Amino acid sequence: MSKVKLKIPKFNGERLFYFLLSFIITFGAAIISSIWAKNTKGTYELLKKPYFAPPPIVFPIVWNILFVLMAYALYRVWRDIKKKPENRRAIKLYFIQLLLNFLWSPIFFGLNLRFIAFIVLIFLWIFIALTLKEFYKRDKLAGILLIPYLLWVTFAGVLNFSIWFLNA
């Protein structure tokens, strides 16, 4: 019977730096965005929602899982930046989609501009797809890790549009 070896990544100082930075930046954007959006829970509960809208408790659970996947995907591409300078394009796309992600909550909840938030989500979806493609070319697992994010944002776009329509 063959033994299965668990491959634990080795972190030198530089890799550890990129690992921590990937998580700090990704979760930092999420935290600041949610603070800037103010009282999102109360706002969401007051809106007319479609029948397929999940309960509020689902969002922080899903988003935390997605942010872990996103941060780890970023790390996998960023860790080799010195050996593979062509990774810069993928990383730039990641930061563009992260900025769009960052802007969505304050626009939807803080400013109550639901249709503008939907437009932001369309651009977010496009940049996630571009990032996924570029990550996959450079590191297959990094690209695959972004698939749940793209699927969730697809669902979020349908939900966002429906909420805008029901509350217009």
N, C-alpha and C positions, 0 to 999 in steps of 0.2 A: 504494500500500500504506500503510495507516495504522500509525502508531507506537503501541506500547503504552507508556503512562507508568506507571512504578512510583511509587506514592504512599507516600512516606516520612512517617510521622507527625512533626509538629513538637512538640518538647517545650519548653514554657516551664518556669520553675522549679517552679510548682505541679504541672503534669502529671508532670514528672520525679519529684517527691516522691511522688505517688500511685503511679507506676509502680514505683519502688524499694520503697516500703512494701508494695505488693501482693505482690511477690516475697519480700521479707524475712519478712513475716508467714506467708505460705503455706509457704515452705521451712523457716522457723524452727519452725513447728508440727510439720512432718514430721521434722526432725532431732531435736528434743527428744523426740518420741514414740518414735522408734526407739532413742534412747539409754536412755530410761526403760524400754523393753521389754526391755532387756538383750540377752542372747544369743539373738536370734530365729533365726538360721541353725541353730544346734545343736538348738533346740527343734523347729523345723519338720522337720528331717531325722529326728528320732526318732518322729514321729507316724505313725500308720497313715493313709494318704491314699487317696482314690478314684483310679481309673484316669485321670481327666481332670485331676488336679492337675499344674500346670506345675512344671518344675524350679525350684529356688530362685533361679537367676540371672535368671529372667524378672521377678520382682517389683521389684527396684530399677530395672530398665529401664522397665517400664510405669509405675511410680509417678513416676519423674522426668519422664516425658513428660506424665503427667496433672497433676502439680503445675505445670508450665510453663503448660499450658492453663488450669488453674484460676486461677493468678495473673494471667495476661493477661486472662481474662474479668473478674476482679475489678477490675482496672485500668480496663477499658473502661466499667464502670458507675460506679466510684468517681471517675473523673476529672471527671465532670460534676456532682458532688454539690452544688456551690453554685448552679448553674443549675437543677438538677432535684432539689429536696429529697425528692421522692417516691422517689428511688433509695435512701433510707435503709432502707426495708423490705427491699429486695433484698440490701443489704449486711449487714443484721442476720441474714437467713437464711443468707447465705454463712458468717458467723462461727459460727453455730450448727452448721452441717454440718461446718465445719472443727474445731470442738471435739469433735464426735462422732468424726470421723476421727482426731483426736489421741488420743482415749481408747481406740480399738479395739485398737491394738497392745499397750499395757501390760496390758489386760484379757485378751487372747487369749494373749499370750506370757509377760508378766511374772507375772500372777496365775493363769494356766492355767484361766481361767473361760471355757471355749469356748462354752457355751450363753448366758451373759450377753453375751459378745462378739457372738453371733448376734443377740441382741435389740438391741444397740447398732447393728449393721449394718442392721436393719430401720428403726430411727429415722433412721440416716444416709441410707438410700435415700430415705425420705420427704422429708427436708430437702434432699437434692440435687435431687429432682424439683421441690420448691417453689422452690428457688433458680433452677433452670434456667428455670422458667416466668416468674419475676419478671425474671430477666436478659433473657430473650428479649423481653419486653414493652418493655424499656428500650433494648436494643441486641441486635439479632438475632444478630450474630456472637458476642457474649458468651454467649448462650444455647446456640448451636450448639457452642461450645467445651466445654460441660459434658456433652454427649451421651456421649463416650467414657468419661468418669468414671462416669456413671450405669450404663453398660453393664458396666464393669469391676466396680463395686460389686455389681451384680446377680450376676455370675459369682462374686465373692468371697463373697456370701451363700450361694450354693449350695455352694461349697467349704467355707466355715466350718461350715455345718450338717452336711455329710458328714463332715468331720473330727471334729466333736463326736460324731456318731452312731457312727463307727467306733472311737472311743477312749473311749466312755462305760463 
